[in-house]
Amino acid sequence: MLRVISANLNGIRSAVTKGLLDWLPQQQADFVCLQELKAQADNMTADMLNPTGYYGYFHYAEKKGYSGVGIYARQQPLQIIEGLGVPEIDAEGRYLELVYDELSIISVYLPSGSSGDHRQAAKYVFMEHFFGHLATLAACGRQVILCGDWNIAHQEIDLKNWKGNRKNSGFLPEERAWLTKVFDELGWKDVYRSLYPEATDAAYTWWSNRGQAWAKNVGWRIDYQIATPQIAATATSAAIYKDQRFSDHAPLTIDYDWAA
């Protein structure tokens, strides 16, 4: 079995104070993909860098207290790939890939466009470059699992208040159509939705800090594990962990019937 977790931490230092490192060993995951570290290397403690039983790999943003992705892995990879090769994107620390013989595990953090038009434009630039990269990955010959906060709810069933968000970043028609192309044209699989195709408010992974979104479960499903078809077909179960809150997101765990 292969167990993979994706978790947007909204700050690794904050998440650790809320019990992340105590929770982690109980999960028995092979890979834990992290997004929104909001830290640089000199902010990281030894336990954050290499929790017991794991090797830690990170792609930090140049801007302090911003973005950044990481992966905790039980086995050392053959290759580590930081970034997409686009300087303005890579400066924000949004892509990290661990390469093994037959498998790539990726932590990715797509930009949010909610803070203004300039960030929505940056999001579209990322999406354009990333689509080409996804096409290349799909043909790489390895099985691939991309974990992360994609900052897009794909379908109406993926957020509570879809009618009120049709003109908001994260549920714009252009964003949703792009994600449809990722699935339909490139062949990638949305693993959670493949397992659970029906609408359910148990699928949400992010809740706004405004109002009482968490208390009322007015959420969005924007954290995904998106995989190549062969390994996606081996997924046996998925769970979203809500018993503790490490951030405004909830970790997504998926088990695959695949030898790590």
C-alpha positions in Angstrom: 0.0 0.0 0.0 1.1 3.6 -0.7 -0.3 6.3 1.5 0.0 9.9 0.4 -1.1 13.0 2.3 -1.6 16.5 1.0 -1.8 19.4 3.5 -1.8 23.2 3.0 -0.3 24.4 6.4 -0.9 28.1 6.0 2.5 28.4 7.8 4.5 25.4 9.0 5.5 27.1 12.2 1.9 27.8 13.1 0.8 24.2 12.2 3.5 22.7 14.4 2.3 24.7 17.4 -1.2 23.1 16.7 0.2 19.6 16.8 1.2 18.7 13.3 4.4 16.8 14.2 2.6 14.8 16.9 -0.1 13.9 14.4 2.3 13.0 11.6 3.8 9.7 12.8 0.3 8.3 13.6 -0.6 8.5 9.9 2.0 6.0 8.7 2.2 7.9 5.3 4.8 7.2 2.7 4.7 10.8 1.5 3.4 14.0 3.0 3.1 16.9 0.6 3.1 20.3 2.2 2.0 23.7 0.8 2.2 27.3 2.0 5.2 26.8 4.3 5.5 30.5 4.9 9.1 29.9 6.0 12.7 29.9 4.8 15.4 27.4 5.7 16.6 29.4 8.7 13.1 29.3 10.2 13.0 25.6 10.2 13.7 23.5 13.3 15.4 20.1 13.0 12.0 18.3 13.5 10.4 20.4 10.8 13.2 19.6 8.4 13.4 15.9 9.1 10.6 14.5 11.3 11.2 11.1 12.7 11.2 8.5 10.0 11.2 11.0 7.1 13.5 12.9 4.8 12.4 16.4 4.2 12.7 18.3 0.9 11.6 21.9 0.4 11.3 24.6 -2.2 11.1 27.9 -0.4 9.8 31.2 -1.7 12.3 34.1 -2.0 9.9 36.4 -0.2 9.9 35.8 3.6 6.8 34.4 5.2 5.3 33.5 1.8 4.2 30.4 -0.1 6.7 27.5 -0.3 6.2 23.8 -0.7 7.7 20.6 0.8 7.6 16.8 0.8 8.3 14.4 3.7 9.3 11.1 2.2 10.3 7.7 3.8 12.7 6.9 1.0 15.3 9.2 -0.6 14.5 10.0 -4.2 16.8 9.5 -7.2 16.3 13.1 -8.2 14.8 16.3 -6.7 13.3 18.9 -9.0 12.6 22.4 -7.7 10.5 24.7 -9.7 9.2 24.8 -13.3 12.1 26.6 -14.9 10.2 29.9 -15.0 12.0 32.4 -12.8 9.0 34.5 -11.8 7.1 31.4 -10.8 10.0 29.6 -9.1 10.7 32.7 -7.0 7.4 32.0 -5.3 8.3 28.4 -4.3 5.3 26.6 -5.9 6.6 23.2 -7.3 8.7 20.3 -5.9 9.0 16.9 -7.4 10.7 13.8 -6.0 11.6 11.3 -8.7 11.9 7.5 -8.1 12.3 4.6 -10.5 8.7 4.3 -11.5 7.0 7.1 -9.5 7.1 10.9 -9.2 5.5 12.6 -6.2 4.9 16.3 -6.5 3.8 19.0 -4.1 2.3 22.0 -6.0 0.7 25.3 -4.8 -1.1 27.2 -7.5 -1.5 31.0 -7.0 -4.6 32.5 -5.5 -6.1 35.3 -7.5 -8.4 36.5 -4.8 -6.2 39.5 -3.6 -6.6 41.4 -6.9 -6.4 41.5 -10.7 -2.6 41.4 -10.6 -2.6 38.1 -8.8 -5.3 36.6 -11.0 -3.1 37.5 -14.0 -0.2 35.7 -12.2 -2.4 32.7 -11.7 -3.3 32.6 -15.4 0.5 32.8 -16.3 1.1 29.9 -13.9 -1.7 27.8 -15.4 -0.5 28.4 -19.0 3.1 27.2 -18.1 1.8 24.4 -15.9 -0.5 22.9 -18.6 2.5 22.3 -20.8 4.4 20.8 -17.9 1.5 18.5 -17.1 1.4 17.3 -20.7 5.1 16.5 -20.5 4.7 14.7 -17.1 1.8 12.7 -18.5 4.2 11.2 -21.1 7.2 10.8 -18.8 6.7 7.0 -18.4 6.5 7.1 -14.6 3.4 7.0 -12.5 2.8 10.5 -11.1 0.8 11.9 -8.2 0.4 15.6 -7.9 -0.7 16.8 -4.5 -1.6 20.3 -3.6 -3.7 23.3 -3.2 -4.8 24.1 -6.8 -7.0 27.1 -5.7 -9.7 26.0 -8.1 -13.0 24.3 -7.3 -13.7 22.3 -10.4 -17.5 21.6 -10.3 -20.6 23.0 -8.6 -20.5 20.0 -6.2 -17.0 21.1 -5.0 -18.1 24.1 -3.0 -21.1 25.0 -0.8 -22.0 28.4 -2.2 -21.3 27.9 -5.9 -24.0 30.3 -7.1 -22.5 33.2 -5.2 -18.9 32.5 -6.3 -19.3 32.3 -10.1 -17.5 35.6 -10.5 -14.8 35.0 -7.8 -11.3 33.7 -8.2 -11.2 29.9 -7.6 -14.5 29.3 -9.4 -14.2 31.4 -12.5 -15.3 29.7 -15.8 -11.8 30.1 -17.3 -10.3 28.3 -14.3 -12.8 25.5 -14.2 -12.4 25.0 -18.0 -8.7 24.8 -17.6 -9.0 22.1 -15.0 -11.4 20.2 -17.3 -8.8 20.3 -20.0 -6.2 18.8 -17.6 -8.6 15.9 -17.1 -10.2 15.4 -20.5 -7.3 16.4 -22.8 -4.3 15.3 -20.8 -5.9 12.3 -19.2 -5.1 13.1 -15.5 -7.5 11.7 -12.9 -9.0 13.6 -9.9 -8.5 10.7 -7.5 -10.9 11.8 -4.7 -13.7 12.4 -7.2 -13.0 9.1 -9.0 -13.5 7.4 -5.6 -16.5 9.5 -4.6 -18.3 10.9 -7.6 -21.3 12.2 -5.7 -21.8 15.6 -4.2 -21.1 15.7 -0.4 -20.1 18.4 1.9 -17.6 16.0 3.5 -15.4 16.6 0.5 -14.4 20.2 1.4 -10.8 20.9 2.3 -10.8 24.7 2.8 -12.9 27.1 4.8 -12.7 30.9 4.7 -11.8 32.6 8.0 -14.6 35.0 7.4 -18.0 34.6 9.0 -18.6 31.1 10.4 -17.5 29.2 7.4 -15.9 26.4 9.4 -18.7 26.1 11.9 -21.3 26.0 9.2 -19.2 23.9 6.8 -19.3 26.5 4.1 -16.3 25.0 2.4 -14.5 24.5 -0.9 -12.7 21.4 -2.3 -9.5 22.9 -3.7 -6.9 20.5 -2.4 -6.4 17.6 -4.8 -4.4 14.5 -5.5 -4.3 14.3 -9.3 -2.6 11.3 -10.8 -1.8 9.4 -13.9 -4.5 6.9 -14.8 -2.8 3.6 -13.9 -1.9 4.6 -10.3 -5.2 6.5 -9.9 -7.1 3.3 -10.6 -5.4 1.6 -7.7 -6.8 4.2 -5.1 -8.8 2.4 -2.5 -9.9 5.1 -0.1 -9.6 8.8 0.7 -10.2 10.7 3.9 -10.2 14.4 4.9 -8.9 14.9 8.5 -11.0 17.4 10.5 -10.5 16.3 14.1 -7.7 18.8 14.6 -7.2 22.1 12.7 -3.6 22.8 11.7 -4.7 25.5 9.3 -7.6 26.8 7.3 -7.2 23.7 5.1 -7.7 20.0 6.1 -5.2 17.3 5.1 -6.3 14.9 2.3 -5.1 11.3 2.7 -5.4 8.8 -0.1 -4.4 5.1 0.0 -3.2 3.4 -3.2 -2.8 -0.4 -3.8 0.7 0.3 -5.1 4.1 -0.8 -3.8 6.0 2.2 -2.6 
